[in-house]
């Protein structure tokens, strides 16, 4: 206990240079937890099938009964783990993105372990889910546990969790740059160098460690791709346009599947058991539906595929992924999204090849472009998608058309549907939209009508009665054309009463002044309105138009201006929280 307190109170351990050491340590830890996750899946595969390896190859060896039983039992065990996790009452986050983006970096270790076990169960039994979700969460939990052990402040703790998550991505996809970009671009929403640097160190050390343990250094080992002719440019544009429309629709389809299972109102254990049974039925029809899809993508890149075969594979993978995600299984969807993108793009190429047979040479290129453009549209992170595809395939020649298609898909998806894979991006987009609306807010948006108006023909008694009725400090004077002539102050009316002046006569012109207050005009923004209220002790100010002479339109209340500024400040505070600052010395 004293040792932890001693370290926690040593500022030198959390300088910018020291943070890079922490990042390297978490990178190594992230690689080790990733390796442990992979080996655990192999162990479970051996237990239920006697062999370990690719899910498709294992599923091909299952009997009809095993194709039904294994995914069903896997789903029941996964549901039980999630049920137990939901029974744990904690004050920490259960999701690493929330812990980094809007939380204090504290992850629930007990819930996290149960969620990882749940993911292990479905991954080992052939469910159509990626493994990046639990792998990243497991590595992030190491960062959270380390920071909580040393009682770090939330700023440092969130950074360690972010470094752990980067390490998990790098180890899962053998992509050190993409590992840092995923956390920086998606979770933190910042590409500042002082944020990106420790993430890169964590990712690099994770990649070195996982490679040193004997795991392959890239996922898709394919022959070099040579760009012949210029038709690939138009194909890339076409794939980018279609991906921008179809990728968000695929995400909406997954939401629809969740909604269907939710309507059943089954306990979580039974819901996942049902999902596993339905998956088993799909496996009976086509064993290619099993697993996260890496084997399929590699086959697309290295072997010829017919049009009908691609259509069947696309159909069964869409169904199996919908069942896996819809029933509530814990896992990732990055690989399934890339697989759907690869299938769609290859299907389009084969259709075009009926008329233009020579474009079949672009098949590997089109597969990679489809993967990247679908992922870029789904995640709203085109840079991440491009870098991830290049790092996974080591195909640097595809960068130019890949960028073209991915950026195009990103803009089309945001323009048409706006649907994204990660909720943290949706929350950030909503905050940005509100912040932009507040920044552009004009006085016109805060305008209120007013009934404290008199004309120069009204009597002093009318003014006294209106002051008594409304309890205001100023009455505004306008003529028949609603032109603003000035205001009468409550203090001046008080002096009139004390002087016992005749109240039946019209309002004297000398009581109508324009020096008491400076009215706002309709074109002012929020900053200008606030500046006007700084030098004004009252609660409201009149608003006039830009005519000469100006006409009275209404009033703006100081409380409304302050409330809008409060909303803007809260949104800004949330945005600032997502940027972890390590510039400590």
KAQUI-V848145 format. One record per residue. N is the residue number from 1. RES is the residue in one small letter. SS is DSSP state (hx for helix, st for strand, lp for the rest). D_LAST is the distance of its C-alpha to the last C-alpha in Angstrom with 2 decimals. Layout:
N|RES|SS|D_LAST  N|RES|SS|D_LAST
//
This chain:
1|x|lp|26.58  2|x|hx|25.05  3|x|hx|23.29  4|x|hx|21.67  5|x|hx|20.66  6|x|hx|19.30  7|x|hx|17.04  8|x|hx|16.04  9|x|lp|14.89  10|x|lp|12.72  11|x|hx|9.01  12|x|hx|8.68  13|x|hx|10.86  14|x|hx|8.74  15|x|lp|5.68  16|x|hx|6.80  17|x|hx|9.19  18|x|hx|10.47  19|x|hx|11.24  20|x|hx|13.48  21|x|hx|15.33  22|x|hx|15.94  23|x|hx|17.20  24|x|hx|19.54  25|x|hx|20.89  26|x|hx|21.64  27|x|hx|23.27  28|x|hx|25.61  29|x|hx|26.34  30|x|hx|27.10  31|x|hx|29.55  32|x|hx|31.24  33|x|hx|31.76  34|x|hx|33.15  35|x|hx|35.51  36|x|hx|36.57  37|x|hx|37.34  38|x|hx|39.45  39|x|hx|41.31  40|x|hx|42.00  41|x|hx|43.62  42|x|hx|45.73  43|x|hx|46.84  44|x|hx|47.91  45|x|hx|49.73  46|x|hx|51.63  47|x|hx|52.55  48|x|hx|54.16  49|x|hx|55.38  50|x|lp|55.58  51|x|lp|53.41  52|x|lp|49.84  53|x|lp|48.57  54|x|lp|48.60  55|x|hx|49.64  56|x|hx|52.31  57|x|hx|54.01  58|x|hx|54.02  59|x|hx|55.41  60|x|hx|58.17  61|x|lp|59.41  62|x|lp|59.59  63|x|lp|62.94  64|x|hx|63.56  65|x|hx|63.12  66|x|hx|59.83  67|x|hx|58.50  68|x|hx|59.14  69|x|hx|58.23  70|x|hx|54.98  71|x|hx|52.90  72|x|hx|54.52  73|x|hx|53.63  74|x|hx|50.12  75|x|hx|49.77  76|x|hx|51.20  77|x|hx|48.79  78|x|hx|45.84  79|x|hx|47.09  80|x|hx|47.47  81|x|hx|43.86  82|x|hx|42.70  83|x|hx|45.07  84|x|hx|43.69  85|x|hx|40.11  86|x|hx|41.22  87|x|lp|42.65  88|x|lp|39.34  89|x|lp|37.90  90|x|lp|34.11  91|x|lp|31.40  92|x|lp|29.12  93|x|st|29.27  94|x|lp|31.85  95|x|lp|30.46  96|x|hx|27.18  97|x|hx|27.02  98|x|hx|27.35  99|x|hx|24.77  100|x|hx|22.11  101|x|hx|23.41  102|x|lp|24.56  103|x|lp|24.08  104|x|lp|21.57  105|x|lp|21.60  106|x|lp|24.34  107|x|st|27.22  108|x|lp|30.57  109|x|hx|31.24  110|x|hx|34.96  111|x|hx|35.56  112|x|hx|33.57  113|x|hx|35.63  114|x|hx|38.85  115|x|hx|37.90  116|x|hx|37.17  117|x|hx|40.56  118|x|hx|42.15  119|x|hx|40.79  120|x|hx|41.95  121|x|hx|45.40  122|x|hx|45.88  123|x|hx|44.26  124|x|hx|46.54  125|x|lp|49.58  126|x|lp|49.30  127|x|lp|47.89  128|x|lp|46.79  129|x|lp|43.06  130|x|st|40.02  131|x|lp|38.04  132|x|hx|34.58  133|x|hx|34.27  134|x|hx|34.58  135|x|hx|32.77  136|x|hx|29.65  137|x|hx|29.97  138|x|hx|30.45  139|x|hx|27.32  140|x|hx|25.32  141|x|hx|26.86  142|x|hx|25.50  143|x|hx|21.91  144|x|hx|22.81  145|x|hx|24.60  146|x|hx|21.81  147|x|hx|19.29  148|x|hx|22.01  149|x|hx|22.93  150|x|lp|19.60  151|x|lp|19.64  152|x|lp|16.43  153|x|lp|15.59  154|x|hx|17.26  155|x|hx|14.25  156|x|hx|13.46  157|x|hx|17.23  158|x|hx|18.13  159|x|hx|15.92  160|x|hx|17.66  161|x|hx|20.96  162|x|hx|20.37  163|x|hx|19.68  164|x|hx|22.84  165|x|hx|24.81  166|x|hx|23.92  167|x|hx|25.07  168|x|hx|28.24  169|x|hx|29.15  170|x|hx|28.65  171|x|hx|30.87  172|x|hx|33.42  173|x|hx|34.03  174|x|lp|32.94  175|x|lp|30.75  176|x|hx|27.13  177|x|hx|26.28  178|x|hx|28.19  179|x|hx|26.44  180|x|hx|23.08  181|x|hx|24.92  182|x|hx|26.78  183|x|hx|23.80  184|x|hx|21.93  185|x|hx|25.13  186|x|hx|27.05  187|x|hx|24.95  188|x|hx|21.74  189|x|lp|23.47  190|x|lp|20.60  191|x|lp|20.35  192|x|lp|16.97  193|x|hx|15.48  194|x|hx|12.15  195|x|hx|14.68  196|x|hx|17.36  197|x|hx|15.59  198|x|hx|15.32  199|x|hx|18.73  200|x|hx|20.22  201|x|hx|19.14  202|x|hx|20.69  203|x|hx|23.75  204|x|hx|24.28  205|x|hx|24.17  206|x|hx|26.48  207|x|hx|28.87  208|x|hx|29.06  209|x|hx|29.78  210|x|hx|32.41  211|x|hx|34.08  212|x|hx|34.20  213|x|lp|36.00  214|x|lp|38.84  215|x|lp|38.34  216|x|lp|39.30  217|x|lp|36.67  218|x|lp|37.84  219|x|lp|39.93  220|x|lp|42.55  221|x|lp|44.01  222|x|lp|46.28  223|x|lp|48.11  224|x|lp|46.63  225|x|lp|47.24  226|x|lp|48.87  227|x|lp|49.06  228|x|lp|52.70  229|x|lp|53.98  230|x|lp|52.32  231|x|hx|53.56  232|x|hx|50.38  233|x|hx|48.68  234|x|hx|51.04  235|x|hx|50.81  236|x|hx|46.99  237|x|hx|47.41  238|x|hx|49.97  239|x|hx|47.85  240|x|hx|44.85  241|x|hx|47.06  242|x|hx|48.61  243|x|hx|45.35  244|x|hx|43.94  245|x|hx|46.90  246|x|hx|47.56  247|x|hx|44.08  248|x|hx|43.47  249|x|hx|47.08  250|x|hx|46.45  251|x|hx|43.60  252|x|hx|46.00  253|x|hx|48.55  254|x|hx|46.21  255|x|hx|45.72  256|x|hx|49.51  257|x|hx|49.91  258|x|hx|47.59  259|x|hx|49.71  260|x|hx|52.92  261|x|hx|51.86  262|x|hx|50.58  263|x|hx|54.03  264|x|hx|55.60  265|x|lp|53.87  266|x|lp|53.95  267|x|lp|51.81  268|x|hx|48.80  269|x|hx|50.40  270|x|hx|53.60  271|x|hx|51.82  272|x|hx|50.04  273|x|hx|53.30  274|x|hx|55.14  275|x|hx|52.55  276|x|hx|53.00  277|x|hx|56.78  278|x|hx|56.74  279|x|hx|54.46  280|x|hx|57.05  281|x|hx|59.70  282|x|hx|57.71  283|x|hx|57.26  284|x|hx|61.04  285|x|hx|61.47  286|x|lp|58.77  287|x|hx|56.60  288|x|hx|54.20  289|x|hx|52.90  290|x|lp|51.19  291|x|lp|47.56  292|x|lp|44.56  293|x|lp|46.17  294|x|hx|44.59  295|x|hx|48.06  296|x|hx|49.49  297|x|hx|46.87  298|x|hx|47.39  299|x|hx|51.14  300|x|hx|50.80  301|x|hx|49.01  302|x|hx|51.48  303|x|lp|54.85  304|x|lp|57.17  305|x|lp|57.55  306|x|lp|60.40  307|x|hx|60.15  308|x|hx|61.69  309|x|hx|59.56  310|x|hx|56.33  311|x|hx|57.63  312|x|hx|58.45  313|x|hx|55.10  314|x|hx|53.28  315|x|hx|55.40  316|x|hx|55.01  317|x|hx|51.23  318|x|hx|50.80  319|x|hx|53.00  320|x|hx|51.35  321|x|hx|47.82  322|x|hx|49.05  323|x|hx|50.57  324|x|hx|47.49  325|x|hx|45.06  326|x|hx|47.61  327|x|lp|48.52  328|x|lp|44.93  329|x|lp|43.87  330|x|lp|40.19  331|x|lp|38.99  332|x|st|37.68  333|x|lp|39.60  334|x|hx|37.75  335|x|hx|40.30  336|x|hx|43.31  337|x|hx|42.18  338|x|hx|41.92  339|x|hx|45.31  340|x|hx|46.96  341|x|hx|45.56  342|x|hx|46.91  343|x|hx|50.28  344|x|hx|50.67  345|x|hx|49.86  346|x|hx|52.15  347|x|hx|54.87  348|x|hx|54.62  349|x|hx|54.87  350|x|hx|57.93  351|x|hx|59.56  352|x|hx|59.04  353|x|hx|60.31  354|x|hx|63.68  355|x|hx|64.16  356|x|lp|61.98  357|x|hx|62.25  358|x|hx|60.35  359|x|hx|57.00  360|x|hx|56.99  361|x|hx|55.11  362|x|hx|52.01  363|x|hx|51.94  364|x|hx|48.80  365|x|hx|46.99  366|x|hx|48.08  367|x|hx|46.97  368|x|hx|43.39  369|x|hx|43.38  370|x|hx|44.74  371|x|hx|42.10  372|x|hx|39.25  373|x|hx|40.78  374|x|hx|41.63  375|x|hx|38.15  376|x|hx|36.51  377|x|hx|38.83  378|x|hx|38.37  379|x|hx|34.57  380|x|lp|33.97  381|x|lp|31.57  382|x|hx|33.53  383|x|hx|30.78  384|x|hx|30.33  385|x|hx|34.12  386|x|hx|34.60  387|x|hx|32.00  388|x|hx|33.24  389|x|hx|36.86  390|x|hx|36.19  391|x|hx|34.17  392|x|hx|36.79  393|x|hx|39.71  394|x|lp|38.42  395|x|lp|40.62  396|x|hx|38.76  397|x|hx|41.94  398|x|hx|41.83  399|x|hx|38.58  400|x|hx|40.31  401|x|hx|42.87  402|x|hx|40.42  403|x|hx|38.02  404|x|hx|41.02  405|x|hx|42.35  406|x|hx|39.09  407|x|hx|37.88  408|x|hx|41.41  409|x|hx|41.60  410|x|hx|38.33  411|x|hx|39.58  412|x|hx|43.06  413|x|hx|41.86  414|x|hx|39.66  415|x|hx|42.47  416|x|hx|45.29  417|x|lp|44.08  418|x|lp|40.35  419|x|lp|40.40  420|x|lp|37.36  421|x|lp|36.79  422|x|lp|33.69  423|x|hx|33.79  424|x|hx|30.10  425|x|hx|30.91  426|x|hx|33.89  427|x|hx|31.90  428|x|hx|29.35  429|x|hx|32.32  430|x|hx|34.00  431|x|hx|30.99  432|x|hx|30.69  433|x|hx|34.42  434|x|hx|34.43  435|x|hx|31.51  436|x|hx|33.40  437|x|hx|36.59  438|x|hx|35.07  439|x|hx|33.55  440|x|lp|37.02  441|x|lp|38.85  442|x|st|41.41  443|x|hx|43.27  444|x|hx|46.16  445|x|hx|44.40  446|x|hx|44.25  447|x|lp|47.79  448|x|st|50.20  449|x|lp|53.91  450|x|lp|55.20  451|x|lp|58.60  452|x|lp|58.11  453|x|st|60.05  454|x|st|63.23  455|x|lp|65.36  456|x|lp|66.76  457|x|lp|70.14  458|x|lp|68.99  459|x|st|70.07  460|x|hx|68.14  461|x|hx|69.32  462|x|hx|67.60  463|x|hx|64.35  464|x|hx|64.79  465|x|hx|65.54  466|x|hx|62.52  467|x|hx|60.16  468|x|hx|61.75  469|x|hx|61.52  470|x|hx|57.96  471|x|lp|56.20  472|x|lp|54.16  473|x|lp|53.18  474|x|st|54.46  475|x|st|57.34  476|x|st|57.23  477|x|st|60.36  478|x|st|61.42  479|x|lp|64.72  480|x|lp|66.79  481|x|lp|64.66  482|x|lp|61.51  483|x|st|60.28  484|x|st|57.78  485|x|st|59.47  486|x|st|57.09  487|x|st|56.60  488|x|st|58.33  489|x|st|56.21  490|x|hx|57.12  491|x|hx|57.24  492|x|hx|59.92  493|x|hx|62.06  494|x|hx|61.79  495|x|hx|63.15  496|x|hx|65.97  497|x|hx|66.94  498|x|hx|66.89  499|x|lp|69.13  500|x|lp|71.53  501|x|lp|71.78  502|x|lp|73.98  503|x|lp|71.85  504|x|lp|74.40  505|x|lp|73.74  506|x|st|71.22  507|x|lp|67.63  508|x|lp|67.67  509|x|hx|65.70  510|x|hx|64.01  511|x|hx|62.23  512|x|lp|60.62  513|x|st|57.48  514|x|lp|54.63  515|x|lp|52.49  516|x|lp|51.51  517|x|lp|49.00  518|x|lp|47.81  519|x|lp|48.51  520|x|st|46.12  521|x|st|47.39  522|x|lp|47.43  523|x|lp|45.11  524|x|lp|42.08  525|x|st|38.89  526|x|hx|36.82  527|x|hx|34.58  528|x|hx|37.70  529|x|hx|39.36  530|x|hx|36.47  531|x|hx|36.56  532|x|hx|40.29  533|x|hx|39.89  534|x|hx|37.32  535|x|lp|40.19  536|x|lp|42.80  537|x|lp|43.44  538|x|lp|45.66  539|x|lp|45.11  540|x|st|46.56  541|x|st|47.21  542|x|st|50.06  543|x|st|49.50  544|x|st|51.79  545|x|lp|52.39  546|x|lp|52.18  547|x|lp|55.93  548|x|lp|57.53  549|x|lp|58.55  550|x|lp|55.93  551|x|st|57.03  552|x|st|55.51  553|x|st|53.99  554|x|st|52.49  555|x|st|49.58  556|x|st|45.87  557|x|st|44.47  558|x|hx|41.22  559|x|hx|40.56  560|x|hx|40.71  561|x|hx|38.15  562|x|hx|35.75  563|x|hx|36.36  564|x|hx|35.59  565|x|hx|32.34  566|x|hx|31.48  567|x|hx|32.23  568|x|hx|30.06  569|x|hx|27.10  570|x|hx|27.58  571|x|hx|27.72  572|x|hx|24.61  573|x|hx|22.75  574|x|hx|24.04  575|x|hx|22.95  576|x|hx|19.38  577|x|hx|19.38  578|x|lp|20.22  579|x|lp|17.09  580|x|lp|14.49  581|x|lp|10.98  582|x|lp|8.47  583|x|lp|5.84  584|x|lp|3.77  585|x|lp|0.00
//
